[in-house]
Amino acid sequence: MPNLQRMTATAVSGQATVELDFPFGVDVTETLILVNNALNQVRDYPANVDEPRIFAASFSSNAFMYYRVSPLPGNPQQLNMVMKRDFVEDNVRNRMSSVGGVSQITVSGGAERQIQIHLDAQALANRQIPVTRIRDVILNRNQDTSAGEVESGKRRYLLRTVGRYDDFEALKNTVIAQQGDQITRLRDVATVVFDHYELRSESWTANEQVIGLQVQRELGSNVIDIKYAMETEVERINEEILKPAGMILELTSDDVRYVEASVANVLKNLALGAVSATLVMYLFLRNIKITAVGVLGIPICTIAAFLGLLLFDRTINVISLAGVAFAIGMTLDNTVVVLESIELARKQGMKRFEAAVTGVRQVWPAVLAATLTTIMVFLPIVFIQEEAGQLYSDVAIAIASAIFVSMLVAITLVPTLLARVDFPSDDDRTGSDLKAAAVARFARTFSSRKARITTLIATLVTSGAIVFWLTPPAEYLPEGEIPALMTFTLNVSPESIMIIAETKVDAEIQPLMDIITRKYESYPGMRAFASKGSIISSNDGGTRSVNLDISGADLQAVYRVALAAYRKADTVLERPRIYIARLGPRRISINCLICRSMALAVGPYPCHHWRKLSRRSIPVPCAGLMAAERLP
């Protein structure tokens, strides 16, 4: 496979997953076609195995919306939700998958329906019928067969023999063997029961067993658009499919509202920044007209930042809006320089138009140099193809676009307007005495050699103290804040328990994490941890995790090395969250996450399986007591 960097295969009871990793920049559509063509070369799959499904996902494509299918209030039709998984997969998942931008819909809870045949060993022995005969008879009977075609004049008839079971009684009456006049049917040697597969996972919400559905998005899709399109489709599914069947599809939790809140918060900060910049300019200029000319570039440069994002085919998101907010204060720098130059020309006795032209002519090379210097600082980020380039290129594009347009505004629009506005004299400005006193006080700090040395030392000490005491811990990506316990959902499987919870009060999230951790670490053979997720990074560590893959020819040696690394990481790293997954018969993967604001409890056994969760989830994986998962 071209450009394939890594292939990881994981097999659990009932399913297997093959994950192919490709570098950034690879054409996803073309790669999907190549993978599909490779799979089409497989001649046949086992009889009880479905053909594989192929989908594209990325680090940021974890589930972001969680739905549940539950009975109507009071359960008027007395439904058993465990038996409804097939119904949900056939009728609900396909409809939800058709929403634009959705990559796949995963289903949790319940079990697929199953017809169980319990053989009577004594009856089989009396009739001398082997078990394999029953299997072969049912397999040969339960299929449709083409019988060819018959031509009659101008007509052609296609013949097909229908043999699939469409009735429960037909299965019971299947002829297994015939000895003379004695006919043995399936019901004579077995008991046929309509039930479900072994229950391997359960989903509970509000003391009610439900079927969970998780929505994952396609690469490059907009989660806000998906949310509103999904809400419309969910209303149709409820009215057309679920309510007549005695069920309802409801939203359990979603991450979109946190994205919307983050965007609104950035927009609010952007507006506050513009107002603050205006007030600062007025504080120094003391003239409403000149202040209006100075801040006129803010809306123009903001629009230019959005046009730059559009030109480079970028979306408006939290990162790009942050770049626009950063650029607001920087766009005023060029304007202030031009304003000061024109004012100096006015003080020299020049007329308004002459002062505007002279002031711009004197400073435009410096304005151009400062603008190009700033742009060149951010320009290399645009060409970085790795993760850092994907994250920060939006900021670079927004700032560079706004700064470039601010230069054009400063050397064209600002002098044009100032040529028609009179500058107030120093006597006309209020607060001139205060300004003069402040300037004199500042000048005294550099009036003598002793004063200059004292000022330099005080500045260095103060700067060093700020850097040492006030610098926050280094972080590649910030962890998201978790808002309000509105929901509490349990997903239970033999290997783990996953809890997704939301608190109603922000301050209660940490106590909830501590309670859950203490509760589950009290059970022998378990380890438990709770964590807060992020709208940027995933909950399984993301950019704060260290992955260690260990492989070798001797499985025992691999386990010994894995155990040594497991213990070492627990002592070297600060409050690490560690889990171990067996990726193959001779391969072990260790993931270490450095925790700062996370509750942690580690037990003696590694976790068998881990799933990526939403940003505010509280995952609590519990190690299964499976011999294959224990370290020696």
Phi and psi in degrees as a GROMACS rama.xvg file:
@    title "Ramachandran Plot"
@    xaxis  label "Phi"
@    yaxis  label "Psi"
@TYPE xy
-62.4983  140.539  PRO-2
66.7989  10.2768  ASN-3
-70.4539  123.801  LEU-4
-94.9408  -37.3097  GLN-5
-157.517  143.203  ARG-6
-129.492  124.014  MET-7
-123.759  126.059  THR-8
-112.004  130.956  ALA-9
-129.097  129.139  THR-10
-123.186  128.042  ALA-11
-127.768  172.788  VAL-12
-62.3508  118.977  SER-13
98.4699  -14.3443  GLY-14
-161.544  162.49  GLN-15
-139.891  147.045  ALA-16
-129.862  132.939  THR-17
-116.277  116.672  VAL-18
-105.946  123.718  GLU-19
-108.856  125.592  LEU-20
-104.08  130.334  ASP-21
-124.985  152.687  PHE-22
-71.0245  161.27  PRO-23
-65.5388  139.834  PHE-24
102.438  -11.9496  GLY-25
-71.6839  139.788  VAL-26
-67.2844  113.16  ASP-27
-66.5633  -41.9009  VAL-28
-62.6067  -45.5021  THR-29
-63.8132  -39.2632  GLU-30
-65.5887  -39.9008  THR-31
-61.1504  -38.9571  LEU-32
-65.4507  -42.3196  ILE-33
-63.6035  -42.9871  LEU-34
-64.4746  -41.8326  VAL-35
-63.7251  -40.1352  ASN-36
-64.2282  -36.9241  ASN-37
-66.4011  -40.2183  ALA-38
-69.6504  -28.9339  LEU-39
-67.1236  -15.384  ASN-40
-76.456  -12.2207  GLN-41
-71.9071  120.534  VAL-42
-68.4903  -43.8091  ARG-43
-155.577  149.574  ASP-44
-109.653  158.095  TYR-45
-55.0504  156.847  PRO-46
-62.1011  -32.5924  ALA-47
-100.561  21.0283  ASN-48
-120.241  129.588  VAL-49
-77.9476  156.824  ASP-50
-66.422  145.573  GLU-51
-67.4866  149.251  PRO-52
-102.742  138.151  ARG-53
-114.329  133.145  ILE-54
-151.202  155.875  PHE-55
-101.536  136.943  ALA-56
-143.522  165.629  ALA-57
-140.933  -179.018  SER-58
-58.2766  -35.0005  PHE-59
-94.3381  9.84431  SER-60
-100.085  24.4627  SER-61
-66.2539  164.971  ASN-62
-58.5687  134.892  ALA-63
-124.565  -5.61558  PHE-64
-135.77  136.221  MET-65
-123.812  119.799  TYR-66
-113.965  164.229  TYR-67
-140.646  142.123  ARG-68
-105.562  119.901  VAL-69
-133.701  162.934  SER-70
-66.5365  158.075  PRO-71
-62.7937  155.657  LEU-72
-50.6648  127.494  PRO-73
87.5126  -9.52646  GLY-74
47.8  63.7973  ASN-75
-61.2565  -27.322  PRO-76
-97.3728  7.78563  GLN-77
50.5367  54.3252  GLN-78
-80.3579  144.674  LEU-79
-100.474  104.84  ASN-80
-64.8087  -22.3396  MET-81
-61.8646  -33.2869  VAL-82
-85.4261  -0.218431  MET-83
-99.5043  6.3811  LYS-84
-62.8907  -45.4399  ARG-85
-60.3185  -41.6396  ASP-86
-61.1043  -42.6084  PHE-87
-67.0285  -42.505  VAL-88
-66.4131  -37.6881  GLU-89
-78.9767  -33.117  ASP-90
-111.539  -30.593  ASN-91
-99.0222  -48.8355  VAL-92
-60.5106  -41.4073  ARG-93
-63.305  -38.4466  ASN-94
-68.2768  -40.5562  ARG-95
-69.1376  -34.0431  MET-96
-66.9656  -21.9576  SER-97
-77.2684  -9.63063  SER-98
-67.1633  135.717  VAL-99
-60.9609  134.263  GLY-100
91.8029  -6.73306  GLY-101
-87.1755  128.343  VAL-102
-82.6313  -52.4455  SER-103
-160.149  160.25  GLN-104
-118.674  117.857  ILE-105
-97.1249  147.024  THR-106
-117.053  135.23  VAL-107
-130.808  151.882  SER-108
87.1551  159.393  GLY-109
72.0335  -174.09  GLY-110
-152.113  151.16  ALA-111
-68.8009  145.612  GLU-112
-66.4393  151.419  ARG-113
-152.275  137.463  GLN-114
-96.0364  115.661  ILE-115
-100.42  131.439  GLN-116
-111.797  109.729  ILE-117
-97.025  108.295  HIS-118
-77.8847  145.765  LEU-119
-96.7951  105.866  ASP-120
-61.8827  -38.2049  ALA-121
-66.8225  -42.066  GLN-122
-64.8652  -39.715  ALA-123
-64.5118  -40.9956  LEU-124
-65.906  -39.4375  ALA-125
-64.1735  -34.0066  ASN-126
-96.939  1.07347  ARG-127
53.9199  48.4858  GLN-128
-111.08  119.751  ILE-129
-74.7432  157.55  PRO-130
-64.405  -36.4389  VAL-131
-62.7041  -27.7952  THR-132
-67.2087  -41.174  ARG-133
-62.5862  -42.9254  ILE-134
-60.7805  -46.9518  ARG-135
-65.9285  -39.4955  ASP-136
-63.1651  -44.2156  VAL-137
-67.1628  -41.4388  ILE-138
-63.6475  -42.5335  LEU-139
-70.6545  -31.2187  ASN-140
-77.7971  -36.389  ARG-141
-87.5573  63.3584  ASN-142
-160.623  151.978  GLN-143
-97.0967  139.67  ASP-144
-127.079  134.439  THR-145
-74.3004  134.328  SER-146
-108.928  16.2265  ALA-147
88.2025  -151.331  GLY-148
-144.13  154.967  GLU-149
-128.51  126.818  VAL-150
-101.114  131.902  GLU-151
-134.925  98.6596  SER-152
65.4164  -124.208  GLY-153
-86.9283  0.953719  LYS-154
-107.939  150.447  ARG-155
-131.426  128.455  ARG-156
-109.893  127.168  TYR-157
-93.2868  128.336  LEU-158
-106.824  137.841  LEU-159
-142.44  132.598  ARG-160
-92.6301  117.197  THR-161
-89.4405  117.281  VAL-162
-126.614  -7.82112  GLY-163
-66.203  144.13  ARG-164
-71.5744  129.726  TYR-165
-123.893  8.7224  ASP-166
-144.899  138.022  ASP-167
-64.7783  -37.7425  PHE-168
-68.5291  -32.0444  GLU-169
-62.6607  -36.0155  ALA-170
-65.9464  -43.7769  LEU-171
-62.3027  -33.7444  LYS-172
-89.1637  8.1166  ASN-173
-60.3726  130.97  THR-174
-77.7744  120.387  VAL-175
-92.22  -42.3622  ILE-176
-154.538  157.085  ALA-177
-140.544  121.063  GLN-178
-121.993  98.5967  GLN-179
67.8885  -124.416  GLY-180
-89.9569  -3.31901  ASP-181
-89.3465  120.966  GLN-182
-110.648  127.974  ILE-183
-105.918  118.647  THR-184
-102.32  166.343  ARG-185
-60.9584  -37.4426  LEU-186
-66.619  -17.4493  ARG-187
-78.9364  -23.7676  ASP-188
-121.722  2.76165  VAL-189
-155.71  160.116  ALA-190
-109.029  123.745  THR-191
-101.764  125.307  VAL-192
-127.224  134.965  VAL-193
-92.1928  109.775  PHE-194
-140.575  -146.727  ASP-195
-139.035  166.986  HIS-196
-62.0357  165.787  TYR-197
-56.6251  129.93  GLU-198
-74.7998  113.234  LEU-199
-108.688  -10.6642  ARG-200
-155.468  149.086  SER-201
-133.101  146.721  GLU-202
-122.665  127.845  SER-203
-127.144  137.451  TRP-204
-141.825  124.755  THR-205
55.3033  48.7008  ALA-206
59.0539  29.5189  ASN-207
-136.486  131.891  GLU-208
-76.8827  131.325  GLN-209
-134.519  172.45  VAL-210
-108.231  120.109  ILE-211
-92.7621  143.657  GLY-212
-129.382  130.744  LEU-213
-115.727  133.395  GLN-214
-101.943  126.955  VAL-215
-116.963  146.071  GLN-216
-99.8473  160.23  ARG-217
-77.9913  163.561  GLU-218
-63.297  129.834  LEU-219
81.9921  -0.458489  GLY-220
-81.2619  161.814  SER-221
-100.108  120.041  ASN-222
-66.956  -31.3202  VAL-223
-68.6741  -42.667  ILE-224
-63.4054  -40.2986  ASP-225
-62.5931  -40.3888  ILE-226
-60.2992  -49.975  LYS-227
-70.5614  -34.1269  TYR-228
-67.2064  -37.3323  ALA-229
-68.4092  -37.8066  MET-230
-60.458  -41.3294  GLU-231
-64.5312  -43.0076  THR-232
-68.136  -35.5634  GLU-233
-64.218  -39.6621  VAL-234
-60.385  -41.8101  GLU-235
-66.9487  -41.3405  ARG-236
-61.5558  -42.2443  ILE-237
-63.1811  -44.8047  ASN-238
-72.1273  -37.6197  GLU-239
-91.8672  -29.0417  GLU-240
-121.088  -55.1311  ILE-241
-80.0149  -47.3426  LEU-242
-61.2242  -40.5203  LYS-243
-61.5625  -25.3273  PRO-244
-92.3428  3.92752  ALA-245
84.2018  22.3546  GLY-246
-131.288  170.595  MET-247
-147.117  143.223  ILE-248
-103.77  121.736  LEU-249
-131.317  153.963  GLU-250
-80.8073  125.488  LEU-251
-87.8111  -47.3109  THR-252
-164.253  154.753  SER-253
-151.385  154.339  ASP-254
-92.7667  -9.23964  ASP-255
-65.1717  -36.9261  VAL-256
-64.8421  -27.1149  ARG-257
-74.005  -35.2681  TYR-258
-65.299  -44.0658  VAL-259
-63.1507  -40.9477  GLU-260
-64.9106  -37.895  ALA-261
-66.3017  -41.7506  SER-262
-63.1504  -43.5595  VAL-263
-63.5193  -37.4477  ALA-264
-65.8364  -40.5538  ASN-265
-66.0444  -41.1351  VAL-266
-61.8395  -39.4449  LEU-267
-64.4529  -44.0527  LYS-268
-63.8647  -34.1561  ASN-269
-63.4596  -44.2455  LEU-270
-65.4454  -41.7386  ALA-271
-63.6215  -37.7457  LEU-272
-63.6526  -40.3883  GLY-273
-64.8599  -41.6603  ALA-274
-65.5896  -42.3188  VAL-275
-63.4356  -42.8694  SER-276
-62.0433  -38.2879  ALA-277
-63.9797  -43.242  THR-278
-65.2108  -39.0986  LEU-279
-64.5125  -42.6332  VAL-280
-63.755  -40.9928  MET-281
-66.2011  -33.4972  TYR-282
-60.2274  -34.238  LEU-283
-94.4173  -33.2616  PHE-284
-85.8731  -32.1673  LEU-285
57.4435  33.8652  ARG-286
-149.194  125.693  ASN-287
-67.9248  -41.8072  ILE-288
-64.2084  -46.4632  LYS-289
-67.7718  -37.1007  ILE-290
-61.8234  -40.9266  THR-291
-63.0687  -39.2421  ALA-292
-64.5034  -40.0354  VAL-293
-66.7339  -40.7492  GLY-294
-90.7011  0.328129  VAL-295
-61.7432  -27.0018  LEU-296
-73.2887  -16.0172  GLY-297
-61.5503  -55.1252  ILE-298
-63.5328  -34.8926  PRO-299
-64.7431  -45.5624  ILE-300
-69.1907  -32.2275  CYS-301
-63.8919  -44.5988  THR-302
-62.1572  -38.98  ILE-303
-63.2986  -36.6779  ALA-304
-63.2632  -41.6121  ALA-305
-67.0631  -37.8595  PHE-306
-65.1229  -36.9078  LEU-307
-63.1349  -41.1551  GLY-308
-63.2681  -40.0399  LEU-309
-65.7139  -40.5304  LEU-310
-62.3034  -37.2276  LEU-311
-93.2256  13.8695  PHE-312
58.5564  45.9089  ASP-313
-106.66  157.34  ARG-314
-98.0548  161.129  THR-315
-86.2889  112.246  ILE-316
-140.221  -173.821  ASN-317
-61.2469  -41.3552  VAL-318
-67.407  -47.7855  ILE-319
-67.0048  -37.9348  SER-320
-65.9845  -34.6579  LEU-321
-62.2355  -39.3595  ALA-322
-62.416  -39.7887  GLY-323
-62.9998  -41.7949  VAL-324
-64.0757  -39.3206  ALA-325
-62.1059  -35.1034  PHE-326
-76.58  -15.9631  ALA-327
-59.7962  -53.1727  ILE-328
-65.8606  -33.3191  GLY-329
-71.0879  -27.3267  MET-330
-69.7119  -18.5858  THR-331
-82.8007  -14.8615  LEU-332
-59.3448  -49.8228  ASP-333
-63.6684  -38.6952  ASN-334
-64.0025  -41.5798  THR-335
-63.0943  -41.4821  VAL-336
-61.6737  -45.8444  VAL-337
-66.4749  -41.2533  VAL-338
-57.3404  -46.7352  LEU-339
-64.5996  -39.6195  GLU-340
-66.2075  -41.9277  SER-341
-67.5648  -37.4992  ILE-342
-64.7618  -40.2488  GLU-343
-63.2037  -38.691  LEU-344
-65.3082  -36.6693  ALA-345
-63.8712  -41.8642  ARG-346
-65.2729  -21.7145  LYS-347
-81.872  3.68571  GLN-348
95.9861  4.90236  GLY-349
-74.3656  155.161  MET-350
-74.6743  170.149  LYS-351
-60.8259  -48.6925  ARG-352
-67.2375  -44.2796  PHE-353
-63.0757  -39.5015  GLU-354
-66.1358  -37.7817  ALA-355
-64.8787  -44.8452  ALA-356
-66.7766  -45.9022  VAL-357
-64.4843  -42.3178  THR-358
-62.5156  -42.2733  GLY-359
-68.8553  -41.2559  VAL-360
-61.5585  -32.816  ARG-361
-75.9987  -31.1332  GLN-362
-113.025  -6.12373  VAL-363
-63.5394  -34.3325  TRP-364
-61.9434  -39.0149  PRO-365
-68.0068  -39.4612  ALA-366
-63.5042  -43.5212  VAL-367
-62.4784  -44.3837  LEU-368
-63.1556  -43.4799  ALA-369
-64.8964  -38.9522  ALA-370
-66.7065  -47.963  THR-371
-63.7972  -35.7607  LEU-372
-61.8212  -44.2397  THR-373
-65.0057  -42.9801  THR-374
-64.3188  -40.7869  ILE-375
-66.1364  -25.0664  MET-376
-65.935  -40.3462  VAL-377
-91.3666  -18.6588  PHE-378
-58.8416  -43.5456  LEU-379
-60.2482  -27.3402  PRO-380
-63.661  -32.5129  ILE-381
-62.4775  -30.0207  VAL-382
-95.3526  1.17391  PHE-383
-77.0944  126.685  ILE-384
-92.4975  -11.563  GLN-385
-81.3042  -171.465  GLU-386
-60.5397  -40.2796  GLU-387
-60.9993  -39.6862  ALA-388
-64.9069  -38.9719  GLY-389
-64.3711  -36.5285  GLN-390
-77.7015  -45.8639  LEU-391
-101.799  -3.85544  TYR-392
-66.3615  -32.0121  SER-393
-62.2278  -42.1621  ASP-394
-62.5946  -44.396  VAL-395
-63.1834  -42.908  ALA-396
-65.5677  -43.3896  ILE-397
-63.4415  -47.0543  ALA-398
-67.2331  -45.6531  ILE-399
-61.5551  -41.6771  ALA-400
-64.6108  -44.6645  SER-401
-66.404  -41.2393  ALA-402
-65.5189  -40.7632  ILE-403
-63.4949  -44.4708  PHE-404
-69.2591  -32.3264  VAL-405
-62.7366  -33.4342  SER-406
-64.9853  -44.2528  MET-407
-63.5241  -39.6071  LEU-408
-64.2734  -41.7415  VAL-409
-66.4415  -35.0723  ALA-410
-98.9093  -2.6528  ILE-411
-123.603  -62.942  THR-412
-71.3389  -43.7462  LEU-413
-62.1882  -51.2099  VAL-414
-64.2434  -32.3528  PRO-415
-62.0572  -42.7855  THR-416
-72.5189  -40.4378  LEU-417
-67.696  -21.802  LEU-418
-68.1192  -11.9863  ALA-419
-116.173  8.49917  ARG-420
-123.591  137.775  VAL-421
-88.0072  133.427  ASP-422
-78.5033  134.768  PHE-423
-72.696  149.807  PRO-424
-74.869  165.262  SER-425
-60.9981  -31.2247  ASP-426
-72.0844  -27.4479  ASP-427
-78.2434  -20.3017  ASP-428
-80.912  131.88  ARG-429
-74.7736  144.989  THR-430
81.3747  17.7342  GLY-431
-66.8715  -35.0529  SER-432
-63.9496  -41.1518  ASP-433
-64.3527  -39.255  LEU-434
-66.2635  -41.6793  LYS-435
-64.6358  -39.558  ALA-436
-64.8877  -38.9326  ALA-437
-67.3122  -40.6031  ALA-438
-65.3066  -40.6251  VAL-439
-65.5053  -40.131  ALA-440
-63.728  -41.0771  ARG-441
-66.5462  -36.3203  PHE-442
-67.4917  -32.8311  ALA-443
-66.1778  -24.442  ARG-444
-69.421  -13.9688  THR-445
-122.869  18.1625  PHE-446
-74.5006  -26.5967  SER-447
-136.315  168.838  SER-448
-64.064  -41.5032  ARG-449
-63.4504  -40.5587  LYS-450
-66.1257  -38.6587  ALA-451
-67.1047  -42.0257  ARG-452
-65.1184  -42.5421  ILE-453
-61.9802  -43.1014  THR-454
-63.9212  -40.8981  THR-455
-64.3278  -46.4461  LEU-456
-63.4747  -44.4247  ILE-457
-62.0275  -38.3248  ALA-458
-66.1426  -44.3334  THR-459
-64.8967  -43.132  LEU-460
-64.3542  -44.6598  VAL-461
-63.4229  -42.878  THR-462
-63.5776  -43.686  SER-463
-63.6529  -39.5538  GLY-464
-64.0966  -40.5499  ALA-465
-64.2663  -44.1956  ILE-466
-63.8536  -40.4586  VAL-467
-74.5008  -44.5857  PHE-468
-92.6732  -31.0795  TRP-469
-106.501  -6.59292  LEU-470
-69.5545  124.131  THR-471
-72.2134  165.19  PRO-472
-58.1473  142.497  PRO-473
-65.6884  136.108  ALA-474
-145.73  131.189  GLU-475
-72.624  -46.5857  TYR-476
-132.156  143.072  LEU-477
-74.3068  148.755  PRO-478
-85.5531  140.549  GLU-479
-75.267  149.162  GLY-480
-81.9571  139.301  GLU-481
-98.5536  117.244  ILE-482
-78.2871  -171.158  PRO-483
-85.0791  -32.7208  MET-486
-133.184  155.189  THR-487
-148.252  106.68  PHE-488
-120.159  135.157  THR-489
-113.631  129.992  LEU-490
-117.631  113.543  ASN-491
-113.006  131.278  VAL-492
-140.782  167.184  SER-493
-59.3658  -26.0153  PRO-494
-94.9048  -23.7073  GLU-495
-159.797  165.359  SER-496
-124.513  126.619  ILE-497
-114.761  128.494  MET-498
-117.113  129.842  ILE-499
-116.919  117.517  ILE-500
-136.325  149.448  ALA-501
-131.366  130.946  GLU-502
-89.9513  155.346  THR-503
-82.9573  -23.1084  LYS-504
-122.012  133.265  VAL-505
-56.7133  -41.5114  ASP-506
-68.7884  -12.3048  ALA-507
-93.4042  -2.37736  GLU-508
-69.2141  -41.9457  ILE-509
-66.4519  -45.4941  GLN-510
-57.9774  -37.201  PRO-511
-63.2887  -42.3563  LEU-512
-62.3567  -41.9513  MET-513
-65.3233  -40.5093  ASP-514
-64.5149  -44.5549  ILE-515
-64.7978  -41.2878  ILE-516
-62.9526  -48.6684  THR-517
-62.8965  -36.1083  ARG-518
-64.4006  -47.3506  LYS-519
-83.9306  -25.4998  TYR-520
-76.2438  -10.7351  GLU-521
-75.5749  -15.4013  SER-522
-82.8831  135.795  TYR-523
-63.825  141.166  PRO-524
76.9952  9.31652  GLY-525
-115.154  154.823  MET-526
-131.248  149.597  ARG-527
-143.679  147.969  ALA-528
-150.358  154.852  PHE-529
-127.36  143.921  ALA-530
-147.49  156.251  SER-531
-100.106  137.882  LYS-532
-90.3168  -168.431  GLY-533
-144.79  150.909  SER-534
-75.9909  -9.45718  ILE-535
-106.129  -47.3838  ILE-536
-108.882  160.29  SER-537
-82.7669  171.162  SER-538
-85.1098  -8.10383  ASN-539
-93.0556  26.1732  ASP-540
113.693  -52.303  GLY-541
60.9652  -127.504  GLY-542
-77.9374  -5.96202  THR-543
-102.779  12.7214  ARG-544
-109.672  156.449  SER-545
-122.015  119.857  VAL-546
-103.27  132.192  ASN-547
-127.006  115.774  LEU-548
-101.707  128.098  ASP-549
-120.488  125.842  ILE-550
-138.236  156.826  SER-551
-178.933  173.663  GLY-552
-80.1203  -26.897  ALA-553
-105.292  117.057  ASP-554
-64.1134  -40.0024  LEU-555
-63.303  -40.1499  GLN-556
-66.0357  -38.5082  ALA-557
-61.7623  -42.7512  VAL-558
-65.6875  -38.2162  TYR-559
-65.3899  -42.6111  ARG-560
-65.0816  -40.5361  VAL-561
-63.7038  -40.7547  ALA-562
-65.4712  -40.7357  LEU-563
-63.6649  -43.0884  ALA-564
-65.7136  -37.0719  ALA-565
-60.3242  -48.3028  TYR-566
-69.5823  -37.8172  ARG-567
-65.5029  -43.5098  LYS-568
-62.4733  -32.9597  ALA-569
-69.2344  -23.6283  ASP-570
-98.3251  -30.0328  THR-571
-81.9903  -44.9962  VAL-572
-83.4892  153.71  LEU-573
-84.2351  113.413  GLU-574
46.3403  61.0547  ARG-575
-79.5219  153.512  PRO-576
-106.737  116.904  ARG-577
-121.918  132.653  ILE-578
-140.518  151.912  TYR-579
-121.378  134.061  ILE-580
-125.767  136.435  ALA-581
-89.9621  113.01  ARG-582
-90.8446  -12.0076  LEU-583
-174.325  -179.189  GLY-584
-65.3994  -20.4457  PRO-585
-135.969  32.6219  ARG-586
-146.234  137.103  ARG-587
-127.53  140.524  ILE-588
-119.349  129.929  SER-589
-116.178  130.034  ILE-590
-118.66  123.239  ASN-591
-115.166  124.787  CYS-592
-115.546  123.905  LEU-593
-79.9584  118.665  ILE-594
-104.197  136.579  CYS-595
-117.195  -43.3829  ARG-596
-119.405  38.6699  SER-597
-125.516  140.104  MET-598
-72.8076  147.342  ALA-599
-144.736  137.376  LEU-600
-150.345  124.176  ALA-601
-117.491  127.442  VAL-602
-98.2466  -174.292  GLY-603
-78.4207  -15.0309  PRO-604
-115.548  149.03  TYR-605
-75.4352  159.238  PRO-606
-79.9761  138.72  CYS-607
-79.9201  -34.5695  HIS-608
-151.427  149.396  HIS-609
-141.208  141.476  TRP-610
-124.458  145.432  ARG-611
-76.1292  138.285  LYS-612
-119.801  -179.745  LEU-613
-79.9383  173.498  SER-614
-66.8761  -28.1828  ARG-615
-108.688  12.4939  ARG-616
-73.0463  157.814  SER-617
-119.639  88.4946  ILE-618
-77.8067  137.626  PRO-619
-131.679  82.4229  VAL-620
-74.6975  138.459  PRO-621
-120.869  128.584  CYS-622
-69.4052  129.888  ALA-623
-74.3644  150.107  GLY-624
-87.9124  49.4223  LEU-625
-90.146  135.531  MET-626
-61.1794  -33.5747  ALA-627
-69.3141  -16.9322  ALA-628
-101.572  -3.77831  GLU-629
-85.7824  144.024  ARG-630
-88.3212  143.141  LEU-631
